[in-house]
């Protein structure tokens, strides 16, 4: 076996002939062997036949019962980068390649066909080639070659993999390559063209998946044996709902995958949530390191940890979230149970030990179920029942969720503010400025450092392009956008703080979780019973004539077994499902808003870097191409770039930033984004069923100049398309536009204009708001009617009312009107001036939504005035109320301010007041 450098042990020896009836027929040596494959921990077993020249006998020789193939484990792991590992599942037996048909100057190898588990995509169909010596220190450095090219089952895309003479793949027959060649032989020029084809996509492993039922991803991959990572061999160009865009796998390992969209240019750095989370050592390198260098290591740590904690809260698997909770609640019970058993064992006679299973059964009832003769104070059942305990939140699920939410709010602070604590609340010792945070002098000191650090880290050839006055000019240009990003993230942060408040000892979220546990208390009791049965059966397998379970099995292994049974049983209950649903309903939209806000900030930094080095990238294509389908006549797109946010096997969000062109009716160009979300009932409860997942495509932009209207005002716009199983045709269309600034028409000024509408299967609504000023008069109003699956349209027209409504969907109406009138002029006939002017404001509105039902209203009162150009006063109060049963509750806030004397030498007086009204009773603070 020198050619194969193979270690093996002979277990049996026999001679077989090709004709058992002819004593003169040739006989062949057949060995039963224990063999090895590098990177496979377990040995391989089988029978290998040998010709007289030492070469192996393949199945094609038709020697009865001899295939020279080896049995492999059902699955095994092989190392990836950074202490990760891939899981490989073989689909047929392994075999050594035959020497007589081997490529020149190449050592022998062993072959395995199977599926490799990777994030998001279907398992890769690969042919694994590696060496054959014993797994160990030397084997850890053995090469791994991965080939493929076979299409996914049921697809009509062409095959680019190796086929046998019957046009079958290794996944369609259990005896592929019946000559045991181990490579296509004469079908390729050399073995290198099979293992890493540089000139064509043939034989490259393919990352494939149909996303959302109709978006087809199919990437030929290049595999790095030294780095143990994948990337696209080349870009592919496909239709993506409304745009045709180039895209590729930028990086993939066992845990992470990053997809980039848009034309990719060597050396062009990008920053996003997807590539911030890890530092690949290939073309996708260094984003996390660049953040750490530009800001400080705690910023990168806090941001990454906060995003990770939100992923855990919303993950379809609860293991990570519950691991720390069970360590505090369940593990102590298991420890006490084990200690009690161990102590009892040591005190038993030989005869009593033969009946030890009875001791086990009694103690499972004492410690797990709580129904034994001496029940423990804290049992497994009480631990599960108290997971929602708000009083002892430090040792319950409530404390875990609050800690994770706190890390998420701290992550936002690492972007828009300053942080004083790092991960898990550990103090830093000083204030560290966030990525786009504005400091006292009005600057954002980290942004230029981040640009310089990022380019220097992953595209140093362009370092000269990021110095000079151009940087300051570009910072000034993106300042309004960064301000809007910071404001949006601040709103998300405030909403997360509200979730945290609802998790207080008597908070509504805490009560919801505890109620869920109480509702399914019988299932929790069954968990403790089933765990008790499993543990009793586990100890029942020992032969107590000879076995000592506390010596033959380690304490850690026994405790791990019990803990695993607890998890298996608990995660299968409706209580666990109900908690998971509650978390998603509260946090799904906030998670999306958080990521969208952070990525919007990153978009500005990416655009700034692109502009800085654009002259050095002459190949950048700035042309605008038509979009797809009916919208092609009115919309085009160019400079497309983006990424996919992959969490485990789910691609929750795909975002593409670009330069879009709209005909309104003349050409208007702007930088905008396209987002495609994967939604289920976890996204907008009550609108989308779990049996019909929905897809949401959103295109939007902020700060669009309205120069065509002869104004300095700008607009924020967004359009949303919703698809379901009938895709690619949308089942819902919607959009909104908001004016930032004023439009002047003769003596009139229009302000705070906004509109939103949607129609289709799930949402049908119209929302409007606006105001007009003229001759000292100021009137405004807002209206909504219809059905919405989110708070977006209500947040657009009246954020104050939206905050009190709860969770969507909403079906109903809202109407509000407000006006300011110069009463000194209208009633007294005195022209308004600083000598004497009094204005009064009043507003009122009401709303009703069927879900609940929810009745409520809004009231506003205000006054302002001036006297002798020396004294000025202004004050206002806003009350918002909701009717719950027979209770009518209003809560509001007011502000009063007065200035005496000419400013800036004036004396100012200010006062805030909080007002509440409950069933004819007023309270003012």
N, C-alpha and C positions, 0 to 999 in steps of 0.2 A: 504493500500500500504506500510505497514511497512516493509515487507520482501524486497521490492525493494528500500526502503529509497527514495521513489519517491515523488516529488512535482507535484501536478496537480490540475487543477481547473475544476469543473464540469460545463459544458455548457448546457447539456440536459440530460434528464432521461426518459427511457422507458423500458417496459418489452416485450420481444419477446418469442414466443413459437416455438417448433420444429414441431408443426402441427397447423396451423391457423384454421383449420376446427374443431378441437377437443377442446371444452372449458375446458376439464379436463386435457389437456396436460400441461407438466411442463413449467413454465415461467422462463425466465432468465433476470437478470438485465443487461441493456446495457447503458453505460454512454458515452455521447459525452464529450470529455475532451480536455483540453489544458495542455499538458505535456512537459517535458523537458529532455534533454540529456546533461550531462556535456560536455563542450567543444564545444557545438553547441549554438550559440548566440540566434538564433530565436527559438520560441516555436514550439512544434509538436502538430498537431491536428489529431483527429480521434475518432472512436467509439471503446470502449473496453467492451467486455462481461465478466461477472463474474459467476462462479459457486457458489453454496451456501456456499462452504467452503472458498470462497474468492479468489480461484485460477482463472486465466484468461481462457477464452474460445478460443482455437486455431481454425484455419481453418479446421483441420481434424475432428472437432466435427460436421461440416456441419450445423450449425445454420444459417439459411438464412440471408445473408448480413452481417454476423459478422465474421471478421478475427482477431480482436483485434490488428490491425496494424495502425501505425501513419504516416501521411504525413510529409516528411522531406523537407528542402530546396533543390533546385536544386544542390547547392554546398555550402560548408562552409569551413572555415579554422580552423586549430587547431595549437597550438603553437609548434614550434620546438625549438632547442637550439639557444642561442645568438640572440634573437629577430627575429628569422625567423619563417615562418609558412608554414604548409603543406595545400594543397587544396584537399579536399575530395569530390568526386562526387558520390552520392548514385545511386544504380541501382534498388532498390526496397524499399518498405516501411519499417520503423523501427518497432520493437516490443520488449516487455518485455519477458524474458524467463519464462516459466511456472514453478510454485513452485513445483508441484508434481513430476517432473522429474529433479529437480535441483540436482547438486552435493552436497554432505554433507558439512556442516559448511561453506557455501559460501553465501554471500549476493546476492540478485537479481541484475540483470543488464539489460541494454537495448542493442539491437543488430542492427547493420547497416552493409550492404554489399555495397561495392563500390570500386572506383578506387582512388588511392592516387598518386598525382603528385610528381615525384622525378626527379632529374637530369638524363639525358641521356637515362635511361631505359624507356620502356613502363610503363604506369601507373601501379602501383602495384595493383593486385586484392586481396583485403583484406576483412576480417570479423572483424569489429571494435566492441569491447565490452567495455562499460564504464558505469558509474553510471548515475542515473536518476534525480538528483536534479538540482535546478536552477543554471544556470551558474553564477559564481561570484568568490569571493576570495576563498571560500571553494572548489568550483568546479575546480578551476585552478590546484589544487593538486590532483584531482581525477585520478585514474589510467586509462591508455589506453592500452588495450590488442589488439594486431593485429595478426590474424592467416590467413592462406592462403594455398598455395601449388598447386593452379590450374594452368595448363599450358596455355600459350598464345594461342589465336585462330589460328587454322590452323597448329599447330605444331604436330609432331608425338611423342614428348617426353611424358613420362608417367605422370599420374595424381598423386599428393601427397596431394590433398585437400579433404575436406569433400564433399561427394556426397549424393544426396537424393535417395530414393528407385528406382528411374527411371534413376539413373546414370547421373543426371544433376547437373551442378554447379549453384551457385546463379546468374551467368551471362547468363544462358540459360533458366531461368524461372523467372517470376515475383512473384512467391509464393514459394520460397525455404523454406525448413524446415516447412512443413505445420502443424507440431505438436507444433511449437513455442518452441522447446527445448532450442535453443540458444547454443547448443554444440552437438557433435556427440553421447553423452550419452554412452551407453554400448560399442560403437566402440573403446573407449579409456579407459584406466585404471582410469584416474582422469582428472579433468579440467586442471591441470597443464600440462599434456601431450598434451593437445590441444593448450593451450596458449603459451607454450614454451617447445617444445619437446626436451629433452636433449639427447635422445638416438637415434633419427632417424630424417630424413629430412621431415617426414610427418607433414603437417599442418604449416610448416614455410612459410611465404610470400616469393614469388620468384621474383627476379629482372631479367627480361628477355628482350633481344633485339637481333635481327639479324643485325649485323653491316656490312656495305659494301655489303650486299646482301648474305653473305655466312658464316661469322664468327658468331657463335651462342654463346651468353652469357646467362647463366641460373644459377643463384646463389640462393640457399636456404639461407634466411636471419634470423638473430636473431634481435629482436626489444627490445630496452631498454626503458621501460616506464618512468623511472626516467630521463634519459638523452635525450629521444626523438630522438634517432639516431638508425641507422641500421648498421650491419656488417654481414659478411658471417657467417653462422652457421658452415660451414666447407669449406675447399678448394675443388675446382673441377679440373679435369685434362682433357684438351681438346687439339685437334690439332689446331695450330695457324699458318696457311699457311705452314711454313717449319719446325716448331718445335712443339713437344708435351710438354706442360708446365702446371704446376699447377698455379692456379690463384684464387683470391678471392676479394670480396668487403671489403677493409680494414675499410672504414668509409663512411657513407652516411647520409646526412641531407637534408633539403629542397633545399639548394643551392649548396652543395658541394658533390662530390663523388670521392673516391680514389680507384683505382683498383691496386692491387699488383700482380706481376707475379713472379713465381718461388716458390720453397719450402719456406714456412714461418716458422720461428723459434722464439719461445717466447723470447723476450728480445733483438732480433737482430734489432738494429735501422737502419733506412734508411732515407735519405734526398733527396727530389726531389721537383720540382716546384709544383707538385700536392699536396703534403702534407705540403708544406711550407706555403700555403695560409691561413691555419686555424689551430687552436689548438684544436683538439678533446680532450676529457677528458677520453678517453678509451685507448685501446692498441696503437692507432695511435697518441698519444699525443706529444705535445711539440716542434715541429720543429721550429716554429716561435719564441717561447720563447728561444730555444737554440741559434738561430742566434742572437737574441737581447743580450743575456748574453755574447756570445763569441766576438761579434764585438761591436755593440751598437744599441740601439733601432732605430736610424735613418736608419741604414743599412737595417734592416728588413722592415721598413716602406717604404723606397725608392724602394726596390726591389719588394715588393708586389704591390705597387702603379703603378710602371712602367709596370709590367706584366698585371695588371688589365686594364690600359689605352690602351695597345695594343689590349687586348681582346675587349674592347669597340669599337676601331677603326675598327675591323674586324668582329664584331658581326653582325649576320643576322638581328638583330633588331637595329634600330638607336636611340631609345628613350633616352638611357643614354648619347650618344654622343651629341645629339641635345638639351638635357634638359638645359644645361648651356647656349647654344647659344640662345635659345628661351627666356630664362630668361632676356637676355640683349636686345633682338631685338623685340620680339613679346609681352612680358608682358607689357612694357611701353605703347604700343599702346592700349592694353586691359585696362590698368589702366586709360588712358585718355578717352577712350570710356565710361567706367563705370562712371567716374567723371562727364563727360558731361551729361550723361543720368540722373544721380542722381540730378544734379543741375537743369536740365530742369523740372524734376518731381516736385521738391519743389516749382517751380515758376508757376505751372499750376493751373488753376481753376478746379473745380470738373468736369465741362463739358469737358474741354480740356483733362483731365486725361482719360476720356472714349475713347479718340482717341490716346492714348499714343503709340500704336503700330506704328503709322505713324512717331512719333519722333524716335522710335527705327530704323525703316527702313531708315530714312534719315541719321541718325548717322552711321549706318553700311556702307552706301555708302561713308560718309565722312571719316571714320576712317579705314575701311577695304578695300574697293574697290578704293577709291579716286576719285569717279565720282559724288559725291554729290554736293549740292550747295555751301558748304564751306569745301572743302577737307582739311584734316590735312596735315601738312608738312611731317610727317612720318606716313605712313599707313601700314597696314598689307601687302599689295602687295609690297611696296617698301622694307619692312623688308625682305621679302622672296627673292626679286630680288637681294638684296645686301648681301646675305649670303656669297658670294664669294668675297667680297670687300677686296682687299689687302691693301688699304690705311687706312681704319678703321678696321684693322684686330683684334684689341682688342675686338671689339664688333661684330665679324663675325665668321663664321665657320672656316675661315682660322686661326684665333688666337687660337681657341679651338684645332684644329688639331696640330698646332705648339706646343702648351702647352703639349699635350699628347705625341708627338714625343720627346719633351725635357725630359719628365719624363721617357720615355723608355731609352734614352741615359744615363740619370742619374742612371737608374737601372743597366745598364751595368757597369757604373763607380762604383757602390756599390759592384760589384763583383771583378773587376780587377784593380780598381784605388783607389782614395780617393774622398770623397764627402764633400762638404762645405755647401750644401743646402739640406734640407729635402723636403718633399712633397710640391708641389705647389711653389717651389722656395724659401721657407722660410730658411733664413740663420741659420746654426747650431751654429756658433760662434767659431768653430775650425775644423780642418781637421780630418775626421774619415776614418780609413783604411778599404778597402773593404775585402770581404770574402777570396779571394785568391790573394790579391794584394801583390806584392813584394816591400819591402821598400828599403832604401838606402844601408843597409848592406847585401842585397841579400836574406834575409829571408822572409818568408810569416807568419807573427806572428799570424794571426787570425786562420789559419788552425788547428794547434794543440789545440787551445782554443775551436774551434768549435767541434772538435772530443770529447774533454773532456766534454764540455757542453752538447752535444747531448746525449752521453752515460749516463752522470749523470742525465739528464732530464728524459729519457725514458727507460733506462736499467741500473739502478744504481748497480745492482748485478755484473756488469762487470767493475766497475770503476777501480779496481786494474789492469786490463789488459791494461790500456791506459797510463801508466806511465813507465818511464825508457828509456834507449837508443833505444829501438825498435822503438819508435815513430819517433825519428830523422832519423833513418835508412830508415823507410818507407817513410818519407817525401822526402828524397833524391831520392828514387826510383821513386816517382811519379812526381818529379820536371819537367822532360822533358814534360810529358803529360800536366801538369798545364801551362807550357809555351806555348804550342800549343793552349790550350783552350783560354788563354789570348790573343794570337795573333788573333785567329779567332773572338773572341768577339770584339776586337779592329777594325777589318775590318767591322763588322756589325755596330758598333758604327759610323764609318766613313760614311757608306752608309746611316744611319739614318740622319746624319748631311747634307748629300747631298739632302735628301728629304726635310729637313727643309729649305735649301737654295732655293729649287724650290718653296717653299711656301712664298717667299719674295713678296714684293709689286707687282713686275712685273715678278715674277718667272713663269716658265712654268706650274707648278702644280696649282698655283693660277689661271692662265689663263684658264687651262683646266676646273676647277670647275666653273669659271664664264661663260665660253662658254657653259657649260652644262646647267646652269641656263638660259642663254639667249636663247638657242635652244628650251627650253620648257617653255618659258615665258607665252605662252597662257594657259598652264596647271596651272601655278602659279596664273594667273589672275582668273582662274576658282576656285582655292582654296579659294581666297578671296570672290568670289561670293557665293560659297556653304556655307562658314562660315556665311556670311551675312544672307542667307536664314535660316540657322539653328537657329541663334540668334533671328531673327525676329519671327520664329515659337515658340521659347522658351518663349518669352515675350507675344506671342499671346495666351498662355494657361491661363493667369490670368483673373479673373473676376474683372475688374477695378471699378465695383460698390462697391466692398468691399475690394479688395486686394491692398496692397502696396508692390510691388515687392522688394522694398529696405528695408523692415522690415521683411516680411515673409520668405525671403531667404537671407542668409548672402552674403556679398560682395565676400568673398573668394569662396563660392560655385558657384556663377555666373561666376567669373573669371576663376575658374577651368573648368567649363563647356565649356567656349569659347576656352580656351587653348587646351582642349581635342579635340574639333572639328578641330582646326588648325592642330594638330598632325595627326589626322585620315586622313584628306584630303591630307596633304603634303606627308606623308609617302606612300601614294598610287600613287604618281606621278612618271613619268619616270625621272624627275629631281632628285628625291631622290635616285632612283635606279641607275642612272648614277653616282652620287657622290659616292655611296657605291661601285660601280664597280671600280671607279678610285682609291679609297682608298685601296681596296684589291689588285689591280694590283701593286700598289706601295709598299705595306707593307706586303703582305702575306708571301713572301719568307723571308723577313727580320725578321718577327715575328718567323718563323720556325727556322731560323738560330740563333736568339737570344736564344730561348728556348733550342735548341740543344746544343749550347755552354754552357749555364748555367748548363744543366743537365749533360753534359760531365764532367764539374768540380765537380758536385755532385757525379758522378760515381766514380771519383778518391777518394773522401772522404769516400764513402760507402765501396769501396774496402779496403781502409786503415783500417776502423773500423772492417770490416770482418776479415782481417788478424790479427788484434790485439786481437780479442776475439775468434778466430777460435778454439784455444785449449780448451776453455771452452764450446764450442758447438760441442761435439763429434758426434752429430747426423747429422751434415752438410754433405751432400752427394756431394763429389767432382768427382764422376764418370762421364764419358762422354758417352752420349747415341747417337745413330744414329738419324739424322734428317729424315724428312719425304720425301716420293716420290723418284724421280730419284736421288736427291742429296745425298741420304743416303749412297751411296757407297763412296763418297768423302768428306763428311762433317758430323761432330758430334757436340754436344753441351752439356754443363754441367754448374753447378753453376748459373743457370738462375735466374735473378731477374729483376724486372722492374715495370713500372707503366703506367697508362693511364692519359693523359692530357685532362680533361673534362671541356668544357666551355659551360655552359647552357645545352642544350640537344644534343650537338655535342661532339663526341670524335674525336678531330682533329688529335691527335698523340698518338700512343701507342709505347712505347720504352721498349725493353728488353735488359739488359746487361748480358753478360755471358762469359764463357770460351769455345771457339770454337776450333775445331780440323779440319785441312784440310790436304788432301794428295796431296803434291806438288813436287815430287810424294811420298816422305816420310812424315810421320806424322809431322805436324807443329801445335803447340798449341799457342793460343794468346787470350788475352782479347779483346772482340769486342762488338758491339751493333747491335741490330736489331730494326729498326723503321718501323712502318706501318702508313702511312699518308692517310687521307681522302681528296682527291683532287676533285675539280670541276673546272669550267672555272675561278673561282676566284683565283685558284692557278697559273696555267700557261696559260695565255690568248691565245687563238687561237689553242691550242693543244687538249684541252678536252672540249667537249660541255656540256652545262647544262643538256642535256637529257641523257648523258652517263657519270656519275661520274666515276672517275678513282681512283684506289687504288695504292699506291706506297709503296713497301716494300724494305727497304734499309738495307744492312748489311755492317758494316765497322769497321775499327780499325786503330789506329795511333801508330807509333813507333814500328813496328814489326821488331824484330831482324832478320837480314839476315845472321846468322852465318853459314848456310849451304853453302853460297857462299864464305866463307872465308873472310868476311869483317866486319867492325864495322858499316857499313851503316845500315839504317833502312828504312822501307817502310810504307807509308800510303795507305790503300786500301779501296775500296768501291764497292759494287755490288748492282744494283738496278733492281727490278722486278716491272713491271707495270701491273695491272689488270683492267679490266673494267667489263661490265655486263656479259661478257663471263667467268668470274672467276669461279672456281679457276685456270684456265689456264692463264699464263701471256701473254699479248699482246705486251709487250716490255721487252727486257733484255738489261742491260747496266752495265758498271763498269769502274773504273779507278784505276790506281796504280801510286804512286809517290815515287821516290827515295829521301831519305834525307841522303846526304853524297855522297861519291864517291866509285866507283868500280874500282879496279886496275887490269889491264891485261898487264903484262910485262911492256913495256914503255908507255902504254896508261892509261889514267884515264878517266872514264866515269862519268859525273856529270849531275845534273838537269834532270834526266831521268823521264819522265812521259808519260802515255798513257791512253786514254779513248776511249771507243767505245760503241755504242748502236745500236740495230736493232729491228725492229718491226713495229707496226701499227702507232705509233706517232713519234718516233725518230729514225733516222738512220744517224750515223755519225762515223767518226774516227778522233781522235785528238792525236797528238804526239808531244813531244818536247825532246830535249836532247843535250848534248855537249860532246866533246872529247878534251883532252889535250895531247900533245906529243911534246917534244923537243922545248918548248917555244911557240908552236902553240896552238891556242884554237879556235875551231869551234863549233857553235851551231846553232840550228834552231827549227822551230815549224811549224806545218801544221794542218789544220782543213778542212774537207769538209763533207757536208751533212746537216741534219736538226736536230736542238736541240730545246727542249722546255724550257730550262733554260740556265743560264750563266755558269753553272758548268764546262763544258768541256773547254770553252774559258778562264775562270778564271784559270783553271789548267795550260794551256799552255802559256797564256800571260795576266795577270791581267790588265796591262796598256791598252791594246786594248779593253778588255771586258768592262772597265769602260766607254767607249765613245759610246758604241753601243745602249744603250737604253734598252727597254723592249723586252723580247723574245716573240714569237719564232723567230729563225734565220734559213734561208736556203741559203747556199752559201759556200764560201771557203775563207781560209786565209793561207798565206804562208810567212815565214820569215826565213832569214838566216843571220848569223853574224860570223865574224872571227877576231881574233887577230893574228898579224904576227910580229915577231921580225925583223923589217926592217934593223936594224943596222947590223944584221947578214946576212940576205938574199941579201941586196943590197951592203953593204960595206965589207962583209966577216969578220967582227969583232965578235968573239965569245961573246955572251951575258954574262955580269957580271956587278957588281955594279960599276966598273970603267967606263964603257960606255955601255949603252943599251937604245935603243929606240924601242918601239912597237907601232903599230897603229891598231886600231879596226874600222871596218866598218860593218854596217848591213842595210838591206833593206827588206821590205816586203809589201804586198798588200792584200786587202780583198774586197770581194763583197758579199752582202747579198740581196736577192730578196725583202725582206720586206723593203719598203722605196721608191726606192731601195737605198742601202747604199754602196757607194764606199769609199775606204780609203786606207791609207798606213802608214807605220812606217819606220823611218830612224834613224840610230845610227852612231855616229862618236866618236872615242875615241883615246887618245894618252897617253902613259906613258913612263917614262924614268928615268935614273939615270946617274950621272957624278961624277967620282972620289970618289965614295962611300960616298959623302957628300951631294950632291944635288939630290933630287928626285922630280919629278913632275908627276901628273896624272890629266886627265880631260876627261869628256865625256858629250855628249848631246844626248838626245832622243827626237824625234819629232813624234807625231801621228796626222794624219789628216783625216778628213772626208769631202766628197764632198756633198754639199747641193745645188741642182739645178745647177746654174752656178758658185757658190762660192766654192772655195777650201780653206779650213782652216786647218792650222797645229798649234798645240800648243805643247810646249816642255819644258823640264827642263834640265839644265846643271849644272855641278859642276866641279870646278877647285881647286886643292890642291897642295901645294909645301912645302917641308921640306928642311931646310938648316942646316947643321951641324949634328953631331952624336946624335941620340936620346938615352936616353930621354932628352938630353940637346939641342935638335934641336929647331929651330924657325919654326913654322908652319904658313902657310898662306892658307886660304880657301875662296872660293867665289862661291855663287850660282847665277844662271842666269835663267830667264824665257824668252822664245822666242815664238813669235807667227808670223804666216804667213797668210795673207789674200789677195788672188788675186794679187800676185806679190809684195805685200808690206810686209816688215819685220819690226818687232818691238822687241827690246831687252831691258829687264829691269834687 
